[in-house]
Amino acid sequence: MPDETKFDPFAPWKQFQGPMMESWSKMMSEVVATEEFAKAMGQYLNNYLEVSAPLQKQVEAAMEKYLQQMHMPSRAEVIQLAERLTHIEMRLDDMETKLDELLDAVQSHE
């Protein structure tokens, strides 16, 4: 029985590597660097965001309801908490600066 050639699913990829891959890569780099490509990608992204916005709002609302049921904070609540902590840290820094100034003033009068 003759030696059968085994199917190699990566054979096309192996043939694509080397000089052919380099020329394809160079061509793609040139295409991506054009103003037309940038405009087309910008338009595609705008269209995608417009189409996906309603679904995104539904997903966010469902996630917020789920988090409420699980007694976990929502994204908005975590952001609010982070803002409050940042404000507290800033006030503590201000207080530390004032205490340092008072300490320097007391030490300079001794």
N, CA, C and O of each residue as an XYZ file, in Angstrom:
440
protein
N       0.836     -1.183      0.000
C       0.000      0.000      0.000
C       0.882      1.248      0.000
O       1.792      1.351      0.823
N       0.629      2.214     -0.920
C       1.487      3.398     -0.991
C       1.315      4.279      0.236
O       0.281      4.263      0.904
N       2.369      5.050      0.510
C       2.348      5.967      1.662
C       1.375      7.107      1.373
O       1.575      7.898      0.451
N       0.299      7.173      2.198
C      -0.713      8.207      1.997
C      -0.225      9.546      2.555
O       0.417      9.603      3.604
N      -0.543     10.607      1.836
C      -0.210     11.940      2.321
C      -1.221     12.327      3.378
O      -2.427     12.307      3.132
N      -0.729     12.680      4.561
C      -1.620     13.065      5.650
C      -2.057     14.511      5.472
O      -1.314     15.358      4.976
N      -3.273     14.757      5.891
C      -3.825     16.110      5.818
C      -3.160     16.970      6.890
O      -3.132     16.608      8.066
N      -2.635     18.090      6.472
C      -2.007     19.036      7.396
C      -2.826     20.330      7.377
O      -2.748     21.083      6.406
N      -3.613     20.607      8.428
C      -4.451     21.805      8.422
C      -3.639     23.102      8.445
O      -4.165     24.170      8.131
N      -2.365     23.011      8.812
C      -1.528     24.201      8.879
C      -0.691     24.420      7.625
O       0.089     25.370      7.563
N      -0.840     23.564      6.638
C      -0.056     23.680      5.409
C      -0.246     25.039      4.730
O       0.747     25.651      4.338
N      -1.491     25.542      4.573
C      -1.628     26.872      3.949
C      -0.927     27.959      4.743
O      -0.341     28.875      4.167
N      -0.986     27.861      6.056
C      -0.325     28.865      6.904
C       1.187     28.802      6.721
O       1.848     29.837      6.643
N       1.730     27.601      6.653
C       3.175     27.446      6.466
C       3.611     28.050      5.134
O       4.678     28.658      5.048
N       2.786     27.887      4.087
C       3.116     28.456      2.785
C       3.000     29.977      2.812
O       3.689     30.671      2.064
N       2.133     30.488      3.667
C       1.883     31.929      3.742
C       3.023     32.661      4.438
O       3.219     33.854      4.204
N       3.771     31.977      5.281
C       4.864     32.601      6.014
C       6.017     32.914      5.068
O       6.050     32.440      3.932
N       6.952     33.711      5.547
C       8.127     34.049      4.762
C       7.899     35.278      3.915
O       7.262     36.229      4.368
N       8.414     35.280      2.672
C       8.321     36.460      1.817
C       6.876     36.897      1.565
O       6.588     38.093      1.514
N       5.972     35.934      1.409
C       4.572     36.280      1.159
C       3.986     37.015      2.364
O       3.243     37.983      2.201
N       4.317     36.560      3.568
C       3.836     37.192      4.793
C       4.400     38.601      4.912
O       3.688     39.523      5.310
N       5.662     38.773      4.576
C       6.296     40.095      4.651
C       5.635     41.077      3.688
O       5.378     42.223      4.057
N       5.359     40.645      2.467
C       4.732     41.541      1.496
C       3.298     41.865      1.910
O       2.850     43.000      1.745
N       2.580     40.885      2.442
C       1.219     41.121      2.928
C       1.232     42.094      4.102
O       0.397     42.996      4.175
N       2.173     41.912      5.012
C       2.295     42.787      6.175
C       2.609     44.222      5.749
O       2.049     45.171      6.298
N       3.508     44.380      4.769
C       3.865     45.711      4.276
C       2.659     46.374      3.621
O       2.405     47.558      3.839
N       1.912     45.608      2.815
C       0.743     46.158      2.149
C      -0.300     46.604      3.185
O      -0.884     47.679      3.048
N      -0.536     45.785      4.218
C      -1.517     46.125      5.248
C      -1.077     47.359      6.028
O      -1.910     48.196      6.378
N       0.209     47.482      6.302
C       0.722     48.661      7.000
C       0.469     49.925      6.188
O       0.110     50.965      6.740
N       0.657     49.831      4.887
C       0.417     50.980      4.020
C      -1.065     51.333      3.963
O      -1.421     52.511      3.975
N      -1.924     50.331      3.901
C      -3.372     50.566      3.847
C      -3.852     51.202      5.143
O      -4.623     52.161      5.115
N      -3.406     50.681      6.265
C      -3.849     51.173      7.569
C      -3.385     52.611      7.802
O      -4.035     53.352      8.539
N      -2.300     53.007      7.201
C      -1.755     54.351      7.413
C      -2.449     55.414      6.573
O      -2.097     56.588      6.684
N      -3.415     55.055      5.740
C      -4.054     56.049      4.868
C      -5.179     56.792      5.576
O      -5.773     56.295      6.533
N      -5.454     57.987      5.082
C      -6.544     58.811      5.614
C      -7.902     58.146      5.349
O      -8.805     58.209      6.183
N      -8.030     57.519      4.198
C      -9.285     56.850      3.856
C      -9.604     55.736      4.846
O     -10.748     55.576      5.271
N      -8.577     54.970      5.207
C      -8.783     53.894      6.165
C      -9.206     54.454      7.519
O     -10.103     53.913      8.167
N      -8.562     55.536      7.943
C      -8.904     56.152      9.224
C     -10.353     56.641      9.212
O     -11.084     56.451     10.185
N     -10.764     57.267      8.115
C     -12.148     57.749      8.015
C     -13.128     56.583      8.022
O     -14.158     56.639      8.694
N     -12.814     55.538      7.282
C     -13.704     54.372      7.220
C     -13.820     53.705      8.587
O     -14.917     53.331      9.001
N     -12.715     53.556      9.279
C     -12.752     52.948     10.605
C     -13.506     53.835     11.592
O     -14.243     53.335     12.442
N     -13.325     55.145     11.480
C     -14.060     56.077     12.335
C     -15.556     55.969     12.104
O     -16.338     55.936     13.055
N     -15.954     55.913     10.836
C     -17.376     55.782     10.509
C     -17.924     54.444     11.000
O     -19.036     54.378     11.525
N     -17.151     53.392     10.830
C     -17.573     52.073     11.309
C     -17.768     52.088     12.825
O     -18.758     51.564     13.335
N     -16.821     52.690     13.537
C     -16.908     52.752     14.990
C     -18.113     53.571     15.432
O     -18.823     53.175     16.357
N     -18.351     54.703     14.785
C     -19.524     55.516     15.113
C     -20.817     54.736     14.892
O     -21.712     54.757     15.738
N     -20.913     54.051     13.759
C     -22.098     53.244     13.473
C     -22.279     52.145     14.511
O     -23.388     51.917     14.995
N     -21.196     51.472     14.849
C     -21.262     50.401     15.837
C     -21.748     50.926     17.181
O     -22.600     50.311     17.822
N     -21.207     52.060     17.604
C     -21.599     52.620     18.898
C     -23.069     53.056     18.900
O     -23.770     52.883     19.897
N     -23.529     53.620     17.782
C     -24.931     54.023     17.693
C     -25.861     52.817     17.749
O     -26.894     52.853     18.418
N     -25.495     51.760     17.051
C     -26.340     50.568     17.013
C     -26.310     49.831     18.351
O     -27.332     49.307     18.793
N     -25.151     49.788     18.992
C     -25.019     49.007     20.223
C     -25.453     49.769     21.473
O     -25.588     49.155     22.532
N     -25.676     51.080     21.394
C     -26.021     51.871     22.579
C     -27.279     51.372     23.288
O     -27.253     51.212     24.509
N     -28.386     51.117     22.569
C     -29.572     50.621     23.287
C     -29.328     49.284     23.998
O     -29.784     49.084     25.124
N     -28.615     48.385     23.344
C     -28.314     47.097     23.962
C     -27.426     47.297     25.191
O     -27.619     46.648     26.219
N     -26.461     48.195     25.073
C     -25.566     48.476     26.197
C     -26.355     48.997     27.397
O     -26.078     48.614     28.534
N     -27.338     49.869     27.150
C     -28.168     50.393     28.241
C     -28.972     49.272     28.893
O     -29.114     49.237     30.115
N     -29.493     48.368     28.090
C     -30.252     47.234     28.631
C     -29.359     46.332     29.478
O     -29.763     45.874     30.547
N     -28.157     46.083     29.000
C     -27.221     45.236     29.739
C     -26.856     45.899     31.068
O     -26.803     45.234     32.103
N     -26.603     47.212     31.037
C     -26.261     47.928     32.268
C     -27.413     47.891     33.264
O     -27.191     47.692     34.458
N     -28.641     48.082     32.787
C     -29.804     48.043     33.675
C     -29.983     46.650     34.275
O     -30.258     46.516     35.467
N     -29.830     45.624     33.456
C     -29.954     44.252     33.951
C     -28.862     43.944     34.970
O     -29.121     43.295     35.983
N     -27.650     44.405     34.707
C     -26.540     44.165     35.626
C     -26.779     44.877     36.957
O     -26.501     44.322     38.020
N     -27.288     46.088     36.898
C     -27.564     46.828     38.127
C     -28.633     46.112     38.960
O     -28.511     46.030     40.182
N     -29.672     45.598     38.309
C     -30.710     44.846     39.023
C     -30.119     43.574     39.638
O     -30.416     43.233     40.783
N     -29.293     42.889     38.874
C     -28.661     41.671     39.380
C     -27.793     41.980     40.596
O     -27.849     41.267     41.598
N     -26.988     43.044     40.509
C     -26.120     43.407     41.628
C     -26.934     43.777     42.857
O     -26.553     43.452     43.981
N     -28.067     44.463     42.642
C     -28.943     44.787     43.768
C     -29.447     43.511     44.433
O     -29.446     43.406     45.659
N     -29.872     42.552     43.636
C     -30.382     41.296     44.182
C     -29.301     40.528     44.940
O     -29.589     39.813     45.899
N     -28.060     40.684     44.498
C     -26.945     39.988     45.144
C     -26.352     40.806     46.291
O     -25.359     40.405     46.897
N     -26.971     41.964     46.588
C     -26.501     42.868     47.655
C     -25.051     43.297     47.416
O     -24.229     43.328     48.332
N     -24.773     43.624     46.167
C     -23.441     44.108     45.791
C     -23.582     45.506     45.214
O     -24.625     45.839     44.650
N     -22.548     46.332     45.348
C     -22.640     47.705     44.831
C     -22.596     47.742     43.303
O     -21.949     46.916     42.660
N     -23.295     48.712     42.751
C     -23.266     48.917     41.305
C     -22.007     49.699     40.934
O     -21.283     50.188     41.802
N     -21.767     49.804     39.664
C     -20.610     50.566     39.174
C     -20.710     52.010     39.641
O     -19.720     52.592     40.085
N     -21.906     52.591     39.541
C     -22.100     53.981     39.949
C     -21.818     54.153     41.439
O     -21.228     55.151     41.853
N     -22.241     53.181     42.242
C     -21.988     53.271     43.681
C     -20.499     53.147     44.000
O     -19.998     53.834     44.891
N     -19.800     52.289     43.289
C     -18.355     52.149     43.502
C     -17.643     53.437     43.100
O     -16.724     53.879     43.790
N     -18.063     54.042     41.988
C     -17.460     55.309     41.551
C     -17.724     56.398     42.581
O     -16.830     57.173     42.921
N     -18.960     56.451     43.077
C     -19.307     57.447     44.091
C     -18.450     57.258     45.345
O     -17.961     58.233     45.915
N     -18.271     56.036     45.765
C     -17.451     55.749     46.929
C     -15.989     56.139     46.686
O     -15.337     56.703     47.565
N     -15.489     55.841     45.506
C     -14.112     56.211     45.161
C     -13.934     57.719     45.181
O     -12.905     58.216     45.638
N     -14.929     58.454     44.688
C     -14.857     59.916     44.709
C     -14.854     60.435     46.140
O     -14.107     61.357     46.470
N     -15.693     59.843     46.992
C     -15.729     60.262     48.399
C     -14.403     59.971     49.078
O     -13.903     60.805     49.832
N     -13.819     58.799     48.825
C     -12.525     58.466     49.429
C     -11.428     59.407     48.945
O     -10.569     59.818     49.724
N     -11.459     59.743     47.679
C     -10.478     60.688     47.140
C     -10.615     62.039     47.828
O      -9.617     62.669     48.177
N     -11.859     62.481     48.023
C     -12.105     63.756     48.708
C     -11.579     63.695     50.146
O     -10.964     64.651     50.618
N     -11.814     62.594     50.833
C     -11.317     62.435     52.207
C      -9.791     62.457     52.231
O      -9.191     63.099     53.093
N      -9.164     61.755     51.287
C      -7.700     61.751     51.215
C      -7.155     63.152     50.988
O      -6.152     63.540     51.588
N      -7.816     63.911     50.121
C      -7.358     65.285     49.861
C      -7.483     66.134     51.122
O      -6.586     66.917     51.435
N      -8.590     65.984     51.847
C      -8.770     66.743     53.092
C      -7.732     66.332     54.123
O      -7.204     67.187     54.834
N      -7.426     65.047     54.220
C      -6.395     64.585     55.151
C      -5.021     65.156     54.787
O      -4.250     65.554     55.660
N      -4.732     65.190     53.487
C      -3.463     65.785     53.043
C      -3.392     67.255     53.435
O      -2.356     67.729     53.901
N      -4.500     67.978     53.245
C      -4.542     69.391     53.631
C      -4.338     69.547     55.136
O      -3.606     70.431     55.581
N      -4.992     68.682     55.918
C      -4.844     68.748     57.374
C      -3.408     68.444     57.792
O      -2.867     69.082     58.695
N      -2.794     67.459     57.122
C      -1.410     67.114     57.430
C      -0.480     68.287     57.133
O       0.443     68.567     57.897
N      -0.731     68.964     56.021
C       0.080     70.133     55.665
C      -0.074     71.222     56.719
O       0.915     71.823     57.141
N      -1.303     71.478     57.146
C      -1.537     72.508     58.164
C      -0.899     72.128     59.490
O      -0.332     72.982     60.171
N      -0.985     70.854     59.866
C      -0.338     70.415     61.102
C       1.182     70.571     61.019
O       1.820     70.982     61.988
N       1.753     70.246     59.872
C       3.197     70.432     59.686
C       3.572     71.906     59.821
O       4.583     72.243     60.437
N       2.748     72.784     59.237
C       3.015     74.225     59.340
C       2.912     74.692     60.788
O       3.737     75.484     61.244
N       1.899     74.204     61.517
C       1.759     74.565     62.937
C       2.937     74.060     63.755
O       3.463     74.770     64.611
N       3.345     72.820     63.480
C       4.486     72.251     64.196
C       5.755     73.051     63.916
O       6.538     73.303     64.831
N       5.964     73.445     62.682
C       7.126     74.264     62.332
C       7.064     75.609     63.039
O       8.084     76.109     63.514
N       5.865     76.203     63.112
C       5.703     77.508     63.772
C       5.994     77.386     65.263
O       6.650     78.257     65.836
N       5.515     76.317     65.898
C       5.734     76.112     67.340
C       7.202     75.874     67.603
O       7.757     76.422     68.556
N       7.839     75.067     66.780
C       9.256     74.751     66.981
C      10.148     75.968     66.741
O      11.194     76.109     67.373
N       9.736     76.839     65.836
C      10.560     78.033     65.560
C      10.457     79.057     66.684
O      11.355     79.888     66.820
N       9.389     79.034     67.505
C       9.235     79.963     68.621
C       9.870     79.437     69.890
O       9.936     80.176     70.872
N      10.329     78.236     69.924
C      10.938     77.675     71.140
C      12.343     78.081     71.311
O      12.986     77.688     72.285
